[in-house]
Amino acid sequence: MTRSEFGYFCAGVAAGALGHKFYPQLKEQLGPYMAGAMVFAQQAFGDAMKDALATVDSMQKAAEPVGAEFFGVRPAAAAPAAGAEHAAA
């Protein structure tokens, strides 16, 4: 750890200690601003999640074989049982 990194670490510890000491007063004064910021952050996170899910869906769709929607898998009930053609003979 360099001297400058140690200085940043100590400054962060001091800022955290002061923030903890004055937290009730800061919470009272900054409460309305923080509530607005939280609403904005929730909306931004929701939009980011929608975009991420759309990207994942498009990637999964691109990974499907060509014609997969046309040549879909038959349901298990419609598929003949193994050995059924020999039993009928």
N, C-alpha and C positions, 0 to 999 in steps of 0.2 A: 504494500500500500504506500503510495507516494504521499508526500506532505500535503499536496493540494487535495488529494482524495480524503485524507484525514480531516482537513479543514472543512470540506463539504459535509462529511459525516457529522462532525461536531456541530456545525450550523444546523443541520437537520434535526439532531437530537435536541438542541436548544429551542428551535422553532416548535417541535412537537411538545416539549415540556410547557412552553408558554401557551400553546394552543389548548393543552389539557387543563391548565390552570384557569384560563379565561373562557372555557367552553360554554358554561351556562350563559354568560353575558353575550358571547358571540352568537349562540344559538337564538337568543331572544332578538337580537338586532338583525341578524341575517336570515331568520326563519322564512320570511316571505320570499326572499330572493332564492333561497335554497329549494323551496317548494316549486317555484317556477322552473328552476334548473332541473329538478328531478322529473317533472312532467316532460320537459324537452328531451331529457336523456332517455326516458322510457319510449317516447315516440321514435326517436332516432334508432334505438336498439330494435324496436319492433320492425321498422323499415329495413334495417340491416338484415334481420332474420328472414324477412320475406324474400329479399334479394338472394340471400344465401340458399334458401330452400328452392327458389326458382332455378338457380344455377345447378344445384345438385340434381334436381329433376331433369333438367336439360342434358346433363352429363349422363345420367342413367338412361335416358331415352336414346342418346347417341350411341351408347354401348350395346344396345339391343341389336340382334342380327337384322339385316334388311329383310322385310317381309314378315317379321315376327307377328304383326297384328293380323296378317292374312292367314298365315299358317299357325294359328294358335294351338295350344295343347288341348287335346280332347278331354272332356270330363272323364273321371275314373269310372262312372257308371256306364258310359257308352263304350268303353274299351273292352274288347273281349278278354275273358279270363284266360290265364295261361293254361294251355292244354285243352281248352274247350273244343277246338276244332278236331282233335283226335278222339274225344269222348263221343262226339256225334256220329262218327263213322262206324 
